[in-house]
Amino acid sequence: MCGVASFLGAIFFLVVCLFLHSLGIGRWSFASAMLMALCIDGVYWFFVVKNDMRSFSLKFAFVGMAMLKVFPIGMCLVVPFSEDYLFPWSEYLFTAPVTAGLAGVIRTTSIVVVYLISRMFFVSKFYDVPIQKMLFRTSPRYEFFLAFAGVINLLYWLSLTALDNPIFYFVRILDKTLLVVPFFVGLTAFKYKKVTIFWCGVLLIQLMIAFLTGTRGAAFTPMIYFLVGFVIGLPGWNARIRWGASFVLPLSVALLVAGVFIGSARNVTGRTDLKGALTEGSMIDALQSSVMSSQVSHRGNAPSEAFRRLTLWPEYVVPVMTPNPIPYRGFSDFMYEIRASFGLGIFALINPNWQGTYYLANIHLQPYGFAVHVGADGMQTSSVELPIQIDAFMRGGWFFAFVFTVFGYSVVFLVERLLRNRLLPRRQPLFLMILMMLCYIAFARFNKSGLVDSMRQLVMEGGFSLVVYYLFDRGLKRLGKPE
């Protein structure tokens, strides 16, 4: 029934989008296109994804991609009605809203394609159960791993004070693969209470660092994962509504306000790293100036600034602007990207001659109006995302966007199935550790990087993480922790 309603909703919003577009009402035609995309995701969810337990990492990515569509809709609501020119890329998004809406379902459609094709080769096994059941049946080793991930997260911030230290280089690699751990902490918040309290302390420290340095992503993203996992892990909708109204919603609003403040403040004062904040003065210290405080307080519409930053704009902008006015960039540099991406970054720390050999795919977003900058050492200095499907779209259009994305998710699916067959049910804690890394690849990494860089992350950094997780699990076994 819900699937049919989603299908009818997709048709309804498509008709509304076309009607409003014919009247020249660009903002609401774009909002209707986003609602159409959400309804298409609903069709996929109820008919294909919801009851398929064979791959949690793909399901995690699907839900994440669907949730991200809320932010461009929110942007339509918060920009003042008389000021459409403040809407990012309005001259393109408002003239081709259906294209933007369809571009928003490339990844979710690709996940569904992988699910459907894989049914011909992979059947469900007895251990393919909902993730909540698996988490609640696991051993104390899993709880120790959650605490270990929190320690690594704290060490990550310490590692930023010594970027030339090879040991801290590996800490930063490990921390990236543990990005979605707070989601799992929130999912089991009431079972592993001590770990939850510890992680709340970690998240609080991250918030303090964000105010000191002006860094939002690395501090706020874990909090968002935790809150989403916490809500999903609550038993039933009554508990979700009660906790949502009394705790999650107020905290989310507070984080939104804090994020807007930090963004506005760092635009005035500039951002710094933790070492600079501790030795030369933090962002808060810089705001002691009355002139800077005045500038921050007059930096425009706060809600629109928040939704603007939270929206994954390349996902919608690039398909609308390619190939006209910006042509496809083709595949002439594809082999170079492969060679450059699979070079070990640690060599740049050991030998300065390796610096500047990186492949910066995000630099191709500059013609679209994105602020992507490159430092003197050849490293990117901005955090504009280039999702897997958009990197492929820039090369050759819709066909390659689907081919690259389906291939990427197929690899993640096959790796997860291989590990399930090898590790479950005997080595469940180790499997859960690796599953978190796969969820990071399928959602966060595919949000940020193209196929080649994501595969490098999976093979090289994922392989390193696998070794660390295995040694950690074996170490706990030797200490007498039960399986």
HELIX and SHEET records of a PDB file:
HELIX    1   1 CYS A    2  SER A   22  1                                  21    
HELIX    2   2 GLY A   26  TYR A   44  1                                  19    
HELIX    3   3 TRP A   45  VAL A   49  3                                   5    
HELIX    4   4 PHE A   56  LEU A   68  1                                  13    
HELIX    5   5 VAL A   70  VAL A   78  1                                   9    
HELIX    6   6 ASP A   84  LEU A   86  5                                   3    
HELIX    7   7 SER A   90  LEU A   93  1                                   4    
HELIX    8   8 PRO A   97  ALA A  103  1                                   7    
HELIX    9   9 ILE A  106  SER A  118  1                                  13    
HELIX   10  10 ILE A  131  PHE A  136  1                                   6    
HELIX   11  11 PRO A  140  SER A  159  1                                  20    
HELIX   12  12 PRO A  166  THR A  177  1                                  12    
HELIX   13  13 VAL A  181  LEU A  187  1                                   7    
HELIX   14  14 LYS A  193  THR A  213  1                                  21    
HELIX   15  15 GLY A  217  GLY A  233  1                                  17    
HELIX   16  16 TRP A  237  TRP A  243  1                                   7    
HELIX   17  17 GLY A  244  VAL A  248  3                                   5    
HELIX   18  18 LEU A  249  THR A  269  1                                  21    
HELIX   19  19 LEU A  274  THR A  279  1                                   6    
HELIX   20  20 MET A  283  ALA A  286  1                                   4    
HELIX   21  21 SER A  290  SER A  297  1                                   8    
HELIX   22  22 ALA A  302  LEU A  310  1                                   9    
HELIX   23  23 PRO A  314  MET A  321  1                                   8    
HELIX   24  24 PHE A  334  SER A  341  1                                   8    
HELIX   25  25 ILE A  346  ILE A  350  1                                   5    
HELIX   26  26 PRO A  352  TRP A  354  5                                   3    
HELIX   27  27 ALA A  361  TYR A  368  5                                   8    
HELIX   28  28 ILE A  388  GLY A  396  1                                   9    
HELIX   29  29 TRP A  398  LEU A  423  1                                  26    
HELIX   30  30 GLN A  428  CYS A  439  1                                  12    
HELIX   31  31 TYR A  440  ARG A  445  3                                   6    
HELIX   32  32 PHE A  446  LYS A  448  1                                   3    
HELIX   33  33 LEU A  451  ARG A  456  1                                   6    
HELIX   34  34 GLN A  457  GLU A  461  3                                   5    
HELIX   35  35 GLY A  462  ARG A  478  1                                  17    
END                                                                             
